[in-house]
């Protein structure tokens, strides 16, 4: 069949559908030729040579091509791996700009490796494999971008009022009986009434979704019968993962994703995407050729200087994207802008963000990546969160990202865990409760630069953090070699499940302590989804490949887990209702105006101010006065902010302690608002006068509210 081929346009890249024709454009600087491959429903292939080339973009327009059309590319050029060129037209390639992708890599049908692995020795990748693999490769899909957003508006939650819920699209609803069965584990499931009701009742303001870009599983996972559940194996930076769609995979996944965003926005919840622009699913020089490697390997990947056959690997995955190349930067910014403008997402969390900030080798705060992000009128206006580390030398950059960026605060996680397992210091706790000014206060940033977390998808869940001291990753099939050994956890005396009532009670209190610390700290709290339900991964601290009950949320709650959910809701409500716990400026420890009380004041169990020796010693108890009358910032319309004043009493000791409350100057009387040792106690049931005494149970947190000045 012969088709009309119009010259088309070099921009935009990807496939752009109109009722008259579809324009195709692919960037490849080093290719000698490009064939567009069209596939019908039976898998039959038709090839169309793209003869127009403008600014290294190969383009053409085909009339009569409609949305839903599946396609791919075959790119011709030199096969010279030793020089960094890995062109192989026998291998079908996914469009790097595809907005929808249909199918998974079928390792059982044909090899997507561009070389012959049966060759002996370490030079196997130098030998071209000319066996066609189209049957095994996912197909790009032409999409219709139109969508009825109705009156959708982003919630626009200010950073200080943000509370993030990190979750997985599939795992969140896969086992939820209140969600319609065909929607469980999908974008539609996350938009269901039951899912939205849980998030709204909990009180979170944003969901941070583990990667939803289209995923390609590693070959060794196929051999083990596993999949890349977390999704940090992106192959389509514009395409929502088809496996999370209930409605179809020929573009329907795009509309379903947009519908999910619209539903979350109507519930007042923002959508933040965890994005993986530091590497792709193609692995190292021995990995498959799925897209970028075959389109233009030297452009898209960072190769070793002087040895372009091999890749620089700052990510531990085998490759690193070449973010110093203008076309790769354009790919990233085009992708980010697409998710904001076309899909209405509210922000991004950048996986291993230090890898993106590397210019030639070192992490550089003035890198081109930051320049283009900060200058972009769309991307610079949404929430930007860095995972401020990678696996390369000097990659740990907590506190060093520039203004506009918030960061996952790994120091917060470590110091809070240490304190509650009996090894940290109250000085460390004070810095984290106060918003980590030591990390973020010297460059114009505010407390909301710190995204505080105790647990995240990577590592133990909250339930496991207080139940295991060693990882139990046997299900991953790597002999226990995977996952960190630095868990900073404490099992409360027994490893794993136990019927001992004393151990169970201590674990429950420790969970409440960790949640209370998180939600009462200045900064932006991030709650790991499922922690409010007591979710366990049975001690697996690296469940990246467990698409099963190990990772899926269990919604069949017993009394203990129901109580934890109720306590979490109560904590979130306390934070939401009181700006004293979510200030826009760092605590100074001094009065905002002469004659006032300080905005914060640290004290000992005897009610006296903490002295230098107390900070330096082995103190396990710490009191904090938060002044509700002293705010250095104002409300959104310039109005003064006024709140109750609070005392936070932290007893991280293994013994009970009596506390003497501060003098009458701070407050004439105080009532117990919350006590992690008595989670069911009614707020206001206990009132204590100034210089009065209150008993605190070992390993507990008590929050008191001032009732009289």
Secondary structure in CASP SS format (residue, H / E / C, confidence):
PFRMAT SS
TARGET T0000
AUTHOR 0000-0000-0000
METHOD secondary structure of the structure
MODEL  1
X C 1.00
X C 1.00
X C 1.00
X C 1.00
X C 1.00
X E 1.00
X C 1.00
X C 1.00
X C 1.00
X C 1.00
X C 1.00
X C 1.00
X C 1.00
X E 1.00
X E 1.00
X E 1.00
X E 1.00
X C 1.00
X C 1.00
X C 1.00
X E 1.00
X E 1.00
X E 1.00
X E 1.00
X E 1.00
X E 1.00
X E 1.00
X C 1.00
X C 1.00
X C 1.00
X C 1.00
X C 1.00
X E 1.00
X E 1.00
X E 1.00
X E 1.00
X E 1.00
X E 1.00
X E 1.00
X C 1.00
X C 1.00
X C 1.00
X C 1.00
X C 1.00
X E 1.00
X E 1.00
X E 1.00
X E 1.00
X E 1.00
X E 1.00
X C 1.00
X E 1.00
X E 1.00
X E 1.00
X C 1.00
X C 1.00
X E 1.00
X E 1.00
X E 1.00
X E 1.00
X E 1.00
X E 1.00
X E 1.00
X C 1.00
X C 1.00
X C 1.00
X C 1.00
X C 1.00
X C 1.00
X E 1.00
X E 1.00
X E 1.00
X E 1.00
X E 1.00
X E 1.00
X E 1.00
X C 1.00
X C 1.00
X E 1.00
X E 1.00
X H 1.00
X H 1.00
X H 1.00
X C 1.00
X E 1.00
X E 1.00
X C 1.00
X C 1.00
X C 1.00
X C 1.00
X C 1.00
X C 1.00
X E 1.00
X C 1.00
X C 1.00
X C 1.00
X C 1.00
X C 1.00
X C 1.00
X C 1.00
X E 1.00
X E 1.00
X C 1.00
X C 1.00
X C 1.00
X C 1.00
X C 1.00
X C 1.00
X C 1.00
X C 1.00
X C 1.00
X C 1.00
X C 1.00
X C 1.00
X E 1.00
X C 1.00
X C 1.00
X C 1.00
X C 1.00
X C 1.00
X C 1.00
X C 1.00
X C 1.00
X H 1.00
X H 1.00
X H 1.00
X C 1.00
X E 1.00
X C 1.00
X C 1.00
X C 1.00
X C 1.00
X C 1.00
X H 1.00
X H 1.00
X H 1.00
X C 1.00
X C 1.00
X E 1.00
X E 1.00
X E 1.00
X C 1.00
X C 1.00
X C 1.00
X C 1.00
X C 1.00
X C 1.00
X C 1.00
X C 1.00
X C 1.00
X C 1.00
X C 1.00
X C 1.00
X C 1.00
X C 1.00
X C 1.00
X C 1.00
X C 1.00
X H 1.00
X H 1.00
X H 1.00
X C 1.00
X E 1.00
X E 1.00
X E 1.00
X E 1.00
X E 1.00
X C 1.00
X H 1.00
X H 1.00
X H 1.00
X H 1.00
X H 1.00
X C 1.00
X C 1.00
X C 1.00
X C 1.00
X C 1.00
X C 1.00
X C 1.00
X H 1.00
X H 1.00
X H 1.00
X C 1.00
X C 1.00
X C 1.00
X H 1.00
X H 1.00
X H 1.00
X H 1.00
X C 1.00
X C 1.00
X H 1.00
X H 1.00
X H 1.00
X H 1.00
X H 1.00
X H 1.00
X H 1.00
X H 1.00
X H 1.00
X H 1.00
X C 1.00
X C 1.00
X C 1.00
X E 1.00
X E 1.00
X E 1.00
X E 1.00
X C 1.00
X C 1.00
X C 1.00
X E 1.00
X E 1.00
X E 1.00
X C 1.00
X C 1.00
X C 1.00
X H 1.00
X H 1.00
X H 1.00
X H 1.00
X H 1.00
X H 1.00
X C 1.00
X C 1.00
X C 1.00
X C 1.00
X C 1.00
X C 1.00
X C 1.00
X C 1.00
X C 1.00
X E 1.00
X E 1.00
X E 1.00
X E 1.00
X E 1.00
X E 1.00
X E 1.00
X C 1.00
X H 1.00
X H 1.00
X H 1.00
X C 1.00
X C 1.00
X C 1.00
X C 1.00
X C 1.00
X C 1.00
X C 1.00
X H 1.00
X H 1.00
X H 1.00
X H 1.00
X H 1.00
X H 1.00
X H 1.00
X H 1.00
X H 1.00
X H 1.00
X H 1.00
X H 1.00
X H 1.00
X H 1.00
X H 1.00
X C 1.00
X C 1.00
X C 1.00
X E 1.00
X E 1.00
X E 1.00
X E 1.00
X E 1.00
X E 1.00
X C 1.00
X C 1.00
X C 1.00
X C 1.00
X C 1.00
X C 1.00
X C 1.00
X C 1.00
X C 1.00
X C 1.00
X C 1.00
X C 1.00
X C 1.00
X C 1.00
X C 1.00
X C 1.00
X H 1.00
X H 1.00
X H 1.00
X H 1.00
X H 1.00
X H 1.00
X H 1.00
X H 1.00
X H 1.00
X E 1.00
X C 1.00
X E 1.00
X E 1.00
X C 1.00
X C 1.00
X E 1.00
X E 1.00
X E 1.00
X E 1.00
X E 1.00
X C 1.00
X C 1.00
X C 1.00
X C 1.00
X C 1.00
X C 1.00
X C 1.00
X C 1.00
X C 1.00
X E 1.00
X C 1.00
X C 1.00
X C 1.00
X C 1.00
X H 1.00
X H 1.00
X H 1.00
X H 1.00
X H 1.00
X H 1.00
X H 1.00
X H 1.00
X H 1.00
X H 1.00
X H 1.00
X H 1.00
X H 1.00
X H 1.00
X H 1.00
X H 1.00
X C 1.00
X C 1.00
X C 1.00
X C 1.00
X C 1.00
X E 1.00
X E 1.00
X E 1.00
X E 1.00
X C 1.00
X C 1.00
X H 1.00
X H 1.00
X H 1.00
X H 1.00
X C 1.00
X E 1.00
X C 1.00
X C 1.00
X C 1.00
X C 1.00
X E 1.00
X C 1.00
X C 1.00
X C 1.00
X C 1.00
X H 1.00
X H 1.00
X H 1.00
X H 1.00
X H 1.00
X H 1.00
X H 1.00
X H 1.00
X C 1.00
X C 1.00
X C 1.00
X H 1.00
X H 1.00
X H 1.00
X C 1.00
X E 1.00
X E 1.00
X E 1.00
X E 1.00
X C 1.00
X C 1.00
X C 1.00
X C 1.00
X C 1.00
X C 1.00
X C 1.00
X C 1.00
X C 1.00
X C 1.00
X C 1.00
X C 1.00
X C 1.00
X C 1.00
X C 1.00
X C 1.00
X C 1.00
X C 1.00
X E 1.00
X E 1.00
X E 1.00
X E 1.00
X C 1.00
X H 1.00
X H 1.00
X H 1.00
X H 1.00
X H 1.00
X H 1.00
X H 1.00
X H 1.00
X H 1.00
X H 1.00
X H 1.00
X C 1.00
X C 1.00
X C 1.00
X C 1.00
X C 1.00
X H 1.00
X H 1.00
X H 1.00
X H 1.00
X H 1.00
X H 1.00
X H 1.00
X H 1.00
X C 1.00
X C 1.00
X C 1.00
X H 1.00
X H 1.00
X H 1.00
X H 1.00
X C 1.00
X C 1.00
X C 1.00
X C 1.00
X C 1.00
X C 1.00
X H 1.00
X H 1.00
X H 1.00
X E 1.00
X E 1.00
X E 1.00
X C 1.00
X C 1.00
X C 1.00
X C 1.00
X C 1.00
X C 1.00
X C 1.00
X C 1.00
X C 1.00
X H 1.00
X H 1.00
X H 1.00
X H 1.00
X C 1.00
X C 1.00
X C 1.00
X C 1.00
X C 1.00
X C 1.00
X C 1.00
X C 1.00
X H 1.00
X H 1.00
X H 1.00
X C 1.00
X C 1.00
X C 1.00
X C 1.00
X C 1.00
X C 1.00
X C 1.00
X C 1.00
X C 1.00
X C 1.00
X C 1.00
X C 1.00
X C 1.00
X C 1.00
X C 1.00
X C 1.00
X C 1.00
X C 1.00
X C 1.00
X C 1.00
X C 1.00
X C 1.00
X C 1.00
X C 1.00
X H 1.00
X H 1.00
X H 1.00
X H 1.00
X H 1.00
X H 1.00
X H 1.00
X H 1.00
X H 1.00
X H 1.00
X H 1.00
X H 1.00
X H 1.00
X H 1.00
X H 1.00
X H 1.00
X H 1.00
X H 1.00
X H 1.00
X H 1.00
X C 1.00
X C 1.00
X C 1.00
X E 1.00
X E 1.00
X E 1.00
X E 1.00
X E 1.00
X C 1.00
X C 1.00
X H 1.00
X H 1.00
X H 1.00
X C 1.00
X C 1.00
X C 1.00
X C 1.00
X C 1.00
X C 1.00
X C 1.00
X C 1.00
X C 1.00
X C 1.00
X C 1.00
X C 1.00
X C 1.00
X C 1.00
X C 1.00
X C 1.00
X C 1.00
X C 1.00
X C 1.00
X C 1.00
X C 1.00
X C 1.00
X C 1.00
X C 1.00
X C 1.00
X H 1.00
X H 1.00
X H 1.00
X H 1.00
X H 1.00
X H 1.00
X H 1.00
X H 1.00
X H 1.00
X H 1.00
X H 1.00
X H 1.00
X H 1.00
X H 1.00
X H 1.00
X H 1.00
X H 1.00
X H 1.00
X H 1.00
X C 1.00
X H 1.00
X H 1.00
X H 1.00
X C 1.00
X C 1.00
X C 1.00
X C 1.00
X C 1.00
X C 1.00
X C 1.00
X C 1.00
X C 1.00
X C 1.00
X C 1.00
X C 1.00
X C 1.00
X C 1.00
X C 1.00
X C 1.00
X C 1.00
X C 1.00
X E 1.00
X E 1.00
X E 1.00
X E 1.00
X C 1.00
X C 1.00
X C 1.00
X C 1.00
X C 1.00
X E 1.00
X C 1.00
X C 1.00
X H 1.00
X H 1.00
X H 1.00
X H 1.00
X H 1.00
X C 1.00
X C 1.00
X C 1.00
X C 1.00
X E 1.00
X E 1.00
X E 1.00
X E 1.00
X E 1.00
X E 1.00
X C 1.00
X C 1.00
X C 1.00
X C 1.00
X C 1.00
X C 1.00
X C 1.00
X C 1.00
X C 1.00
X C 1.00
X C 1.00
X C 1.00
X C 1.00
X C 1.00
X C 1.00
X C 1.00
X C 1.00
X C 1.00
X C 1.00
X E 1.00
X E 1.00
X E 1.00
X E 1.00
X E 1.00
X E 1.00
X C 1.00
X C 1.00
X C 1.00
X C 1.00
X C 1.00
X E 1.00
X E 1.00
X E 1.00
X E 1.00
X C 1.00
X C 1.00
X C 1.00
X C 1.00
X C 1.00
X C 1.00
X C 1.00
X C 1.00
X E 1.00
X E 1.00
X E 1.00
X E 1.00
X E 1.00
X E 1.00
X E 1.00
X C 1.00
X C 1.00
X C 1.00
X C 1.00
X C 1.00
X C 1.00
X C 1.00
X C 1.00
X C 1.00
X C 1.00
X C 1.00
X E 1.00
X E 1.00
X E 1.00
X C 1.00
X C 1.00
X C 1.00
X E 1.00
X E 1.00
X E 1.00
X E 1.00
X C 1.00
X C 1.00
X C 1.00
X E 1.00
X E 1.00
X E 1.00
X E 1.00
X E 1.00
X E 1.00
X E 1.00
X E 1.00
X E 1.00
X C 1.00
END
